[in-house]
Amino acid sequence: KQDVRKLAPDMFEVASWNIKGQPRPGSVPTARFTASGKTVEVTCSFGPALDWIQFQTERNVLWPGQEMDVDLVAYNRGDAILPRIDLDILLPGELELLGTLPRTLENVPPWGKGRVQFRVRAKAKKAAAALHCQWLIPGGRSGDFTAEVAIGRNPAGLENGWLTVACDSFEIVFPKNDFGLGQGWVYAKHPNRRLVGAVPNLGRLVTTNTNSTGVVLVAGSARTLRDGKAIGANSGSGLRFTIEPAILARAAFAGPMYVDFLAAKAGSGKANELITCRITAPAPKEGTLLALDGPQLTTLVGGKDEALAPGMEWLLGDEDSSNDNVIGYNQTHRLRWRPHPHLVTVPMLSVRRKDVLTAVFWHPRAKWNDGTRRSDLKPGEADTDRPTPVFATPDRFGGHACATMGLSVPSVGTYGERNKLGTGKGWPAAGVNATKIDFSYAFYVQTGSDSALDALKAWFAIYGVAPPAKPPQAKKEPPLASPTTRFRGLGVPDWVQSAHANSGGQGWPSKKQWIDELEWSMQAYLDTLWDPETKEWRVFHGGPPVKHRNGAYPNYLFDCVTVAKLTDDRDLKRRLEARAKEVTDAHGGPAPSATDYGLLYGNPLAHIANQANQAAALLKSQDANGGWRYRTRVEQGGVFKGRDYAGLSPDGFEANGLVARKAWTLLRAHSMTGDKRLLDGGLKALAYMDKFRVPRAAQVWEVIGHAPDILAAADACQAYVEGYRATGDRKYLKKAEYWAWAGLPFVYQWGVDNYPWLRYGSIPIFGSTWWTCTWFGRPVQWNGLRYAYAVMELDECVPNRFRWQTIATGLTVSALNQQGMDPKNKENYALWPDVYNAVTGQRVEWNFAPRGIIINIHKLMGREPYPVVQALPTAKGKPPIRVIGCARFVPDHDRYWGKQRTVDILFDGGYPLGGRIVFAGVTEPQKVGNLRRVVGNPPEPGTWSYDPETRSVVAFPRPDYKIELGVIGVDPVEPGFTPGEKTNVNFEFDATLDGWRRMHDIVKLDVRGGICHVETDGGDPYMVRSFCRIDGDSVSRIRVRLAADAGNGAQFFWTTEDEPNMAEDKRIDIAGTADGEFHEIVFPVGDHPKWRGKTINS
């Protein structure tokens, strides 16, 4: 029995129970709700649901005399026990049974797997021996399934005449079998030779003349090949296998067909750790080829520690690929073992088992035949490139416990059906006119690995970092670097051959080109989003109606004012300045403000204090171990009103994405305030995050918490960078680099013609919203822009370690290419969409202002859109002086001269946008450069002021003040941005403000004669007291004695430990009289459901 709190109209509450044991089919729980004399009953029925059933053989390749276990596994996605499945198993003659065969599989648990096991021994060699099972659920469904295993020569004791292809890190040994050549054993070389994987055969061929499983490819002969094409090298040598003509004849496929295995000849670096597979054959008759699988790389046995298929999977431990823990079981992208090629972001597949990492590399734009692309194809379709990846771990689709990786042609989506073998349209279509098939990809094996990201790094070492596409306002294609002579695939575009993996950035686009993009993007504010009647901007176009609103947005105003400073276009400058004046005149403000914390146009001290307030609230809600956990709820409003957030993750779920941005906020606030409490909380959060390997759960307002998440990688990268900046400890940089690499699997490193936004498009997660809305193959570029900013900050700390600047440029250019280009389209002109479909090219017309793009362009041009903080050391035992500004300083020059009591800073490249510089933690100076002293905030360039409350100088250099700035006659003191903790509501203002801070539209806040005096300069003044810890149940009424000479009332806001942000749902309004006399007003906080039972933080 549970009591539910009082509910306001149209509000939601959750009652929950834990059920012990496992429900049986047909169990029906009933919940009865009684209120106000009325009773309502609700019921649900539990039932099983078989999702799949299949063999999982311990190995997929074995030898005569070898024994192995065979599991038969069923997955029940229902919420009740699946009592029984009847089984009828048939073994091939090449396998003998040890013991008995199971006849039933019983009591498969809900949301879980059941399994039975038997053991077999191999008796005779065969290229493909098939196990078969028919199954039946009594009174229900039935079906059958098959698994093939290859039985060949024992690899123990290398015999003379066995064929070997070897690179620096591994080798593949091909024994001679009675059925032919093609089965390979994969040996890692280091630190000692060991068997780590297998190549079951030379591929599989399915045509309109075979059944859907086709024929397994084996060779009748092989010869040495001395001058082949090896990926990553100028040439390669190895073996050429000739497929048995009789096998091809069974598929009515004209030969000859060759399969080459090649190691780099005179290669270098990672190219020497690859073995290239190349398949060549004459093109088949029109419309007859359904699937040609190349040789597949498989792990030796089942089990893994990690697997990464960029764009699709990032798995740990016993997680299955193509699972339903990030997307609903019945959704299109739940299965991802033969996906559409456009779902892959970085074309590689990898599995790590202990320290052995195996992978497959390729490039989607390499041609696999010599045909001609049909002119009527859509950009997401392919006749000649984009092979289909094949990936499963475990390979339940083939019936094996091991992992399988490889490639298949033709392309799924254009010809084959997704996640099916041997179905769809036959290749080539009429008009392709191909005469031959020729496609290549590479196997990679690394030992000593502790992360699947090692395979990603190896891929970039081979293929390089893709050059960004052409920005939309550029007059010509971007310059390309000199193309490499190393082989990356047949017929790849020039930009693929010109990609480089070496360190360093690039000087393109130029500053002028970036400004061209900024100027054009201003159409969003001058036209598309502008409402001339209200003299406000629409927040966006399209999207959920509940989010539609207009406003005089300070960040939109910031863009107008800032670009007006940068442009040389006089007409545009005039129009932007006029629009800014129109907004401020109509609304009495606001000051332009964005990510600059008020440093360019506003009140930076208030913004810094606000950041400290937010950080203080986070400290109160931080767990003892340093983290924050996911908390379930029913959403009370907005787009997802009524949604039960237990549907996204269980209560108490842990992930780095729930913590990283909060850690960044704490450390960022510490950098400006010097408050050690914030530093300790931030470092504690970083220590807590050390246990995570996969980025998850930064977007749990709608997406599945378990889904790998680029925003979690971006936030973690920035948080660890701040940890390094705060401490100088390079262990935090190492972690930041890890999370930077962890974001790259979400970023497309390739693209196609007519989709200029696809190259460097960034998908948000490997998963879905509410289990149904897929994000596979769906670039959401605001995520990528956040990630781009994070890696730019990392690059400043580890310059030239990797081409992070190129990555950031590419992501930003992709966003530019997503902007609406048609001036007649008043819905999206100069706006960019929430999401694109990487397959169909469809854009979702929820269109945003170019804010995020503009932030990154400023950074890429050398501006600083966020404050930069320099903590200047002072005397031993004294706090540092903190210099804060949207500027690039010169660290080797900037310092505090103790004897002269002077702070001296130098701008790197001047201070191009102007604005304020804050010196926090100083006594009142005698002089600041050659600036004029004023009282209050500096109202104009060429002035400075001192704030005794925060112990900070605010200097406002003139625009021509390019080089150096000195603060003379100061001693270091602790800044005063963060007060001590307050545990009761009792503010008498006897002598001090007791921790209250002016935040908005307040010019002056001070105490005189036991009274807090507030002088305002706008229509929405407010002040805040953070660092509180007040028991809400201890306070029912708050009395305030207030005298005002303007306005018509007062509002009281608060935050709580579980809801640390100020919001409209935690507010009380009281009418008042503006007659200049004191009146007592009372806020009945105890009557508010978001005050009662809460811990009040501010």
Protein Blocks (a to p, Z undefined) as FASTA:
>chain_A
ZZdddddehiacddddddehjddehiacdddddeehiacddddddddddfbdcdddfbfb
dcehiacddddddddfbfbdcfbacddddddfkbccehjadfbdehiaehiacddddddd
dfbdcfbdcdddddddehiacddddddddddddfehpaehiacdddfkbccdddddfkbg
hiacdddfbfbdcdfbdcfbgbdcddfkbcfklpadddfbdcddfbbcdehiabdcdddd
dddfklmmmnopacdddddddddehiahjllmcccdddddddddehkafbdcddddddfb
gcifbdcdehjaccehjbcehiaklbcfkbmklpacbccfklpmbdcddddehjbccddd
ddfkbcfbfbdcdfkbcfkbcfkgopadddddddfknopabdcdddddddehjlmcehia
hiajddddehklpabdcddddddddehiabfklmmmmmmmmnopadddddfkbcbdcddd
dddfbdebehiafklmmpcfbecddfbdcfklmmmmmmmmmmmmmmmmpcfklopacfbg
ejjfklgccdddfklmmmmmmmmmmpmcfklmmmmmmmmmmmmmmnopacdddflnommm
mcfklmmmmmmmmmmmmmmmpcfkopacddddddfedjlgoiafklmocehiacfklmmm
mmmmmmmmmmmnopaklmmmmmmmmmmmmmpmbdghklmmlpcfklccfklmmmmmmmmm
mmmmmnopaklmmmmmmmmmmmmmmpccbdcehilmlnopacfbdcdeehlaccehiacf
klmmmmmmmmmmmmmmmghkbcfklmmmmmmmmmmmmpcfbfklmklgoiacfbdcfkno
pacfbdcdfklmmmmmmmmnopafbacdddddddehiacddddddddddfklgccdfklo
pacdddehijfkgpadddehiacdfbecjbdcdedjdfbghiacddfklopacddddfkl
mkbccdehiacdddfkbccddfbdcdehlmbgnopacfbhpabdcdeehiacdddfbfbd
cdddehiacdfklpmbdcdddddfedjbdcdddddfklmcccfklccddddddehpacdd
dddfklpmklgopacfZZ
